[in-house]
Amino acid sequence: MTDTLAHPHLRFEPAAGDHTGPREIVILGSTGSIGTQAIDIVLRNPDRFRVTALAASGGRVELLAEQAHRLRVTAVAVAREETVPALREALAAHYGAGEPLPEILAGPDAATDLAASPCHTVLNGITGSIGLAPTLAALKAGRVLALANKESLIVGGPLVRAVARPGQIIPVDSEHSALFQALSGGTRAEVRKLVVTASGGPFRGRTKAELAGVTPEQALAHPTWSMGPVVTINSATLVNKGLEVIEAHLLFGVPFDRIEVVVHPQSYVHSMVEFTDGSTLAQASPPDMRMALALGLGWPERVPDAAPGIDWTRAQNWEFFPLDEEAFPSVPLACRVGELGGTAPAVFNAANEECVEAFLTGGLPFTGIVDTVAAVVDEGLATGVVMKQSQDGARPGGTAADGTSLTVADVLQAETWARARARELAAAAARTPSEARA
C-alpha cells in the first residue's frame, strides 16, 4: 500500500457543509450504543456540534423519536419500512402542535441516502456489513467519515480505498483511535509495528478444552465493555480483535506481520505504536467510548471533558500478556483472511455473524464458532467462491482504473454464500452435538 486512509498528518476538510458555527453531523445507528454516546457528546457541546439527521434500524422507534425531537433534526431514517407508522405516532407524541415533523426516509437504502446528505461529518455507527453502502456514499459525497462500523471497511476494503481521500476517515474504534493518535509521534518510515490491545474477554487464561462448555450467558458477561450481543460474543472469541487487525492494516497500511495483539485486561491502554528507535507510544484513558467518539466528531480538535481521565492519585496495576493463539485461533485466522483480501474478509465476517447467532440459540458450541468460520473460508477457497486479491489490489484479471475490479455485488454474493453455508454447517453440528464438540 502506498498511502493510508487515516493518518494524523493528513487533515482532510471537505468543502460541502463547511461554515462557521456548529459542525453539522449525521448519525447512522443513533439508537445503538455508539449512537447514544455520540448524542451525549453533542448535547453537552451545542456550540460545537449540531445533528441534522438520524438513522436507525427501526427497532426502537420511541427512542429515535425522542432523539429526533431533542436534537431538532430535519430527517430520520429507518431500515424497516413496517415501523414507519409507529415512528410517525411516536414523533407526533413528542412534537407540539404546529411543530414541523422531520422528514421520514424508510427502507434498506434510507441510511445510505442520509450518508450523502449535506453535512460536515457522518458518524457510521451501524452494526454489520450493511454499513458498507452508507460508508461509500459518505466518502463519495466528500464527507468526513467518523467510522465505528469496522465491518464496512473490512468487507469492502478495496472499494473503500478506491474512493477515500487520505485522512477522510477518522477511526472511532478505541483501538484505532489510539493508533491514529500515537502515529502522530513519528513518520510512516519510522513505524516498526502496531500493537493492538485486547481485554481478553471473559475467558482470558482458559485453554481451548476449557472453552468447549461455555454458555451464551457466560460469553455475554464481558468484564469491561457494555456492547450489543454480536460484538460481545466477538470479544469473547476474539473475532473482534481479528477484525480490528484487518481494519488497522487497511487504515494505516502496515503489513500484517507488523501488527501484534497483546492482552491487557484493564483496558486502559487502547493500543500502541512501536517505532524503529525502540520507543513505544501508548494512548491511555479509562474504558469509555466517548473519548474516541469525541475525537472522531471534532477532529482535528479535541473536545474538552469528553470523558473522565485517569485518576493518577490511585494505585493501580496494568498487565500485559501474550495472546494464546491455540485457545483463540480467530486472530491468526483473521490475519490469513486479511492477507487473502478480495472477498475473503466478507466471507469471514458473514460466516461469523451466522455462527454467533447459532451459538446464542444453542446450535453451536462456543469453540464451534471459529472452527465453523474457518471451515467456510477453506471451502470457499477450495471451490473458488472466495475471490482472492492480487498484490496490486485487483482481483486476478481485474482492469479497473481504481486498482480493483471488486464490486459491491461481489461482496454481497460472497456474503450470501457464506451465510448459507455457515447455517448449513451449524445445523449439521446441532444434529450431531457429540461430533461438533469433538
ABEGO torsion letter per residue (X at the ends): XABBABBAABBBBBABGBBBEBBBBBBBGAABAAAAAAAAAAAABAAABBBABBBBAGABAAAAAAAAAAAGBABBBBABAAAAAAAAAAAAAABBBGBBBBBBBBEAAAAAAAAABBBABBBBABBEAAAAAAAAAAAAAGBBBBBABAAAAAAAAAAAAAABBBGABBBABAAAAAAAAAAAABBAAABABBBBBBAGEAABGBBAAAAAABBAAAAABBAABBBBAAAAAAAAAGAAAAAAAAAAAAAAGBBAAABBBBBBAAGABAEBBBBAAGBBBBBBBBBBAAAAAAAAAAOABBBBGABBBBBAABBBBBBBBBBBAAABAAAAAAAAAAAAEEAAAAAAAAAAAAAAAAAAAGABBAAAAAAAAAAAAAAAAAAGABBBBBAAGBBBGBABAAGBABBAAAAAAAAAAAAAAAAAAAAAAAABAAAAAX
